[in-house]
Amino acid sequence: MNVNWEETFLNTYGTPELTLVRGQGSRVWDVTGGEYIDLLGGIAVNILGAAHPKYVQAVSDQVGTLVHTSNLYINGPSVKLANKLQELVGWPGAKVFFCNSGAEANESALKLSRLTGKTQVVVVEGSFHGRTMGSLSLTAQPAKQKPFEPLLNDVTVVAINDLEALRVAITSATAAVFLEVIQGEAGVRSLSWEFIRSARELTSEVGALLIIDEVQTGIGRTGAWWAHAESGVTPDAITVAKSLAGGLPIGALITCGEASKLFTPGSHGSTFGGNPVSCAAAISVINVIEQEGLLSRATTLGQELKESLVNRSHGIVTQVRGRGLLLAAEVHIEGESDPAAKFVAKALEHGLLLNAVTPTAVRLAPALTITDAEVEQALLRWALTCNYFSEVPS
Ligand SMILES: Cc1ncc(COP(=O)(O)O)c(C=O)c1O
């Protein structure tokens, strides 16, 4: 395939090195026939890997039956998926709004928070909630925000896990607090349970919404359906996207209790939201995760990988953090200030797909279906990559 990327696409991503044409499980192939083990899963999206037979069947059946209806009509898969999500959150009065991406889900949540009659929003330093103007206002990363200012101005940023800052920031003017349980884009940084519980208490005291962004962490990625579950906190809403439909576009805002009553007809909408194909795909994702016991697989494999990625690193990896199958390895390469990008480029040569999420951290978000054989092969390639940078040859 003749690709002239620069002449074809707006310059938002730089020019990717690889053209991928096919996948099977956690292996993908490029246009020249080169084979790779995918430890990134389309940035935490392909939770069932590529071409899972049940997923293929469900999506193909739906494409052959009904692709789009608009929200002027009811479609079965959207109702079935919404009911399933209500069951998975288990909250009283849970309701669902479907859209098409993580940013859109957060835009929906932001609009919902305006219906409290207040405007101030509190977010955590380093957060990533999307790139549309509203969600970008919540994305506390100055380099991404600066060129597009002025953004929404009533956003207060608090340092990660800074309880005192949180206490000061949340006032009677606060409409909502947005949190990621694990900040994927900031390098897989975890919020403390104490911070999340405090956010719940403080928002409840002032009548603000606690909105947890589960776009990257939800649907089993961390070994539970929802990463916040272990905190014992019930938020007013969560946002979900990425893994939900296993690679087809979808986003969802799921609300709880009183927050479910804020939108009224005309408040919000999406032409494609709840489209039957994405919803059928998402139902299949959830069914396969249940049938194949993939939540516990994510937990145990995540724990194993945390050890193996260090043990097989020839001293290059100093720490692996994260939960379930959302991990980041801190790499240290003598004399390199930007080691993660170098590591990822070398890993690619050895047939591994990874992502340099910060200058020093390499992110892994493989499919929950990755097999033991694929893991073993990936670890061999990981060791070869590490060995290249190591002063001590194996
Ligand atoms: C936590 C979180 N929220 C929102 C988004 C935005 O999602 P999308 O790229 O689907 O708009 C992302 C994407 O990386 C994310 O990680």
The ligand as a Gaussian input file, in Angstrom:
#p B3LYP/6-31G(d) Opt

LIG

0 1
 C       -9.520000       8.529000      31.158000
 C       -9.841000       8.978000      29.770000
 N      -10.908000       9.780000      29.583000
 C      -11.252000      10.191000      28.358000
 C      -10.515000       9.849000      27.252000
 C      -10.922000      10.325000      25.886000
 O      -11.444000       9.263000      25.169000
 P      -11.606000       9.362000      23.564000
 O      -10.233000       9.369000      22.993000
 O      -12.412000       8.149000      23.219000
 O      -12.344000      10.634000      23.306000
 C       -9.393000       9.011000      27.404000
 C       -8.575000       8.629000      26.245000
 O       -7.443000       8.254000      26.364000
 C       -9.048000       8.567000      28.704000
 O       -7.989000       7.786000      28.912000

